[in-house]
Amino acid sequence: MKKIRVYASSVVMGSGQLMQGQWIKGLLYLGCLAAFVTYLVTTGVTDIIGFFTLGTETADPWLGTKGDDSILMMLRGILAFFIIAAYGLLHAANIRDVKEGEEALAQGKKLPSFWKAFRTFTDRKFYVVALFVPIVGVLILNVLPIVFMILISFTNYGGDIVPPALVDWVGLDNYGKILTLTEIKGTFFRILGWNLVWAVLATFLNYFGGLGLALLLNKKCVKGKTFWRTFPILAYAIPGFITLLGFKFLFSYGGPINYYITMNGGTAVGFLDIDAGIKAKLIGLLVNTWCSVPTSMLLATGILSNMNTDLYDAASIDGAGRWKQFTKITLPFVVFSTTPVIITSFIGNFNNFGVFYFLRGGLYNDGYFLASDTDLLINWLYNLSIDNNYYGIGAAVSLVIFIITSVISLSVYVRSNAYRKEDSFR
Amino acid sequence: MKKKHVSKAAILDAVITYVILIAVCVIFFFPVLWIIASSFSRSGSIYDIKGFFPSSFSMASYVKLFRDTAMYNYPNWLLNTLFVAVFSSLIGTVLVILTAFTISTFQFKSRRLLMKSALVLSMFPSFMGMTAVYLIMVNFNLINQLWSLILIYAAGAPMGYLVQKGYFDTISNTIYEAARIDGATNGMIFRKITLPLAKPMIVYTALTQFAWPWSDFILPKLLLKNKELWTVSVGLASLDETQFSRFAAGSVFISVPIVILYFSLSKFLVAGVSAGAVKE
């Protein structure tokens, strides 16, 4: 007798609850099942088939046929999988629920009324209620786009092939192109090389710039710390796009720097021009330092204030000099506490879109496929997918970026002490 | 000073320290000063401002910014930005606080899984998601809508729950236990105990959630093709060298509230940036 209701619910969601006499709950489950089946029959199955074929009928304006829209079909297909997964979770919850009911009945208890059960649920499983909206939001607006992008990287979407033309699955073709097609391959590796150099240099400069500034402000002889700190915080507070656009004007032909150069008899310098070469890279690095040092200064200040100063006194007594104190005490402590931040900062710099977009966006150098010599992978990705509609290759590039950054950060993170000790923190 | 003998080395050290400090302040302040000065310049083009500082000052650029709106409708940009930022902040704050409180307080099965997934998700270049969002919005005809921006900002907010979680971690569990013994439900605990205790954190969250859309560029750039819907960042980026003092005035105007906001938050700033760092 007991098992029958569980079986019933495993087959037809909600039927077990109805048999237990929980009418409202059972009907709600049944309603969900009905909605799900209706969805599958009316659109779900078609959507899933469409996901695999990505459309079979090209639009023909002469015959007036409305063709398939591959991208919409892919999106609807992804949505269908999401809905099926959600149904699966609901179904599992339904079986768990009917089992609990059975156990309670077996012990001779009366099943609670719907409203009482509902209130107990919202209390005991408060986390489900509270996290429902945030998780659904993240799923739809963060996870779905990422899944979509990963899938796009396996299609020939982009270039001439945009709806109404039909898009097809092409397997690893886009990745192959990045690694073999000379034009794209050359650009990819040149940008990757510069991107890595940039990320290392920028992270190094920001980190030690910030640490140095924090140490300087921490010195006993410095009076009026709040006053001195105001200036970097001011730089921190100004929106990034304003800072970057401002620096672009500063180095532009009409800008003050060129004005003084021409005043003194020189010729105006195109600091950020297409042929600026190393100048533009250096300016980018300096501007980025200007923008990011305040952040790392704040961070280092926070960490230094947690530091035990007894160590320094002991070290002074032992005759350790300033430099030695710095390298043996301060540095290990700060580096230990900030490993995760260094990683975040490295990734942030690796994917630093703003600096070169604002300073020299839209330039294409010779020898590069739709990129300039200062562009990072993320800028290239923008040029490819937003400006030039190379969606498939752009998506593949973004996945490569993800793989590079996640491998680097995970390998550093897992090895760091911060991770090993993480379990001891709540 | 109690010490009578200040060694020469100490004086030299102090002098060097102050010289560096002054240099740092000049480096950070000079560009800001330059923009502020330019915003008061009498002429509009960067070519007419000879050198760093204009020769004559006036409020003309600010007047133009709000009056001469035929080509560059700054008041409109400002209203759009304000609309997006306020609603993103309201919705985003609710979501972040709920997420952080729940993750911090409850020990449930999928908790670690959720936290790990958030970590992995945050490793995807944010740009990747944005390109996809752009494509999706284009396909569903959702571009040129301010509320689609709000939705994206608000839904993305819970991903940055770590600062808030750190704050909730410091609230002792014994208060909650006591309340539970008195028969309070979790919902009541959240409303009656946690929210009042977390007021400073809520303020911080709301302000940071406001600051983000207020100064974001790329998302509005992607999703707002219609000039009427532009936010300040997209609008300012469209100004060229001949409109330099308009740019400067517009920048000063949009920066002032955010700078005030950050200074009022300065005691939180350190906690904010070190969210990922290990707490000893």
Interface residues (C-beta under 8 A of the other chain):
Chain A: D69 I71 L72 L75 R119 T122 D123 R124 F126 Y127 V129 A130 L131 V133 P134 I135 G137 V138 I140 L141 N142 V143 L144 P145 I146 F148 M149 I152 L213 L216 L217 K219 C221 V222 W228 T230 F231 P232 I233 L234 A235 Y236 A237 I238 P239 G240 F241 I242 T243 L245 G246 F247 F249 L250 S252 Y253 G254 G255 P256 Y259 Y260 M263 W290 P294 T295 S296 L298 L299 T301 G302 I303 S305 N306 F336 S337 T338 T339 P340 V341 T344 I347 N351 F353 G354 F358 I378 L381 Y382 S385 I386 Y391 G394 A395 S398 L399 I401 F402 T405 S406 S409 A418 K421 E422 F425 R426
Chain B: A10 D13 A14 T17 Y18 I20 L21 V24 C25 I27 F28 F29 P31 V32 W34 I35 S45 I46 Y47 I49 K50 G51 F52 L95 L98 T99 F101 T102 S104 F106 F108 R111 L114 V120 L121 M123 F124 P125 S126 F127 M128 G129 M130 T131 A132 V133 Y134 L135 I136 N139 F140 L151 I152 A154 A155 G156 P158 M159 D169 T185 N186 G187 F190 W214 S215 F217 I218 L222 S233 L236 A237 E241 F244 F247 S251 I254 S255 I258 V259 L261 Y262 F263 S266 L269 V270 A271 V273 S274 G276 A277 V278 K279 E280
